[in-house]
Amino acid sequence: VQPDMEELTDNAEEPDEAESKQSEVKLGRLQYK
């Protein structure tokens, strides 16, 4: 898990933010349902 995080951080913080947003959207949809 650590290597993956390091890779993401090394690449850019944007991917991480995108994933966070996607997770939030998924959670929101689940809550709505």
C-alpha positions as CSV (number, residue, x, y, z in Angstrom):
1,V,0.0,0.0,0.0
2,Q,2.8,2.4,0.8
3,P,4.6,2.0,-2.6
4,D,1.3,2.8,-4.3
5,M,0.8,5.9,-2.2
6,E,4.3,7.0,-2.9
7,E,3.9,6.5,-6.6
8,L,0.7,8.6,-6.6
9,T,2.3,11.3,-4.6
10,D,5.4,11.3,-6.9
11,N,3.2,11.5,-10.0
12,A,0.9,14.3,-8.7
13,E,-1.7,15.0,-6.0
14,E,-4.4,15.4,-8.7
15,P,-5.0,11.7,-9.1
16,D,-5.5,11.4,-5.3
17,E,-8.0,14.2,-5.3
18,A,-9.8,12.7,-8.2
19,E,-10.1,9.4,-6.4
20,S,-11.3,11.1,-3.2
21,K,-14.0,12.9,-5.2
22,Q,-15.1,9.7,-6.9
23,S,-15.3,8.0,-3.5
24,E,-17.4,10.9,-2.2
25,V,-19.7,10.7,-5.2
26,K,-20.1,6.9,-4.8
27,L,-20.8,7.3,-1.1
28,G,-23.3,10.1,-1.9
29,R,-25.1,7.9,-4.4
30,L,-25.2,5.0,-2.0
31,Q,-26.7,7.3,0.7
32,Y,-29.2,8.7,-1.7
33,K,-30.4,5.2,-2.6
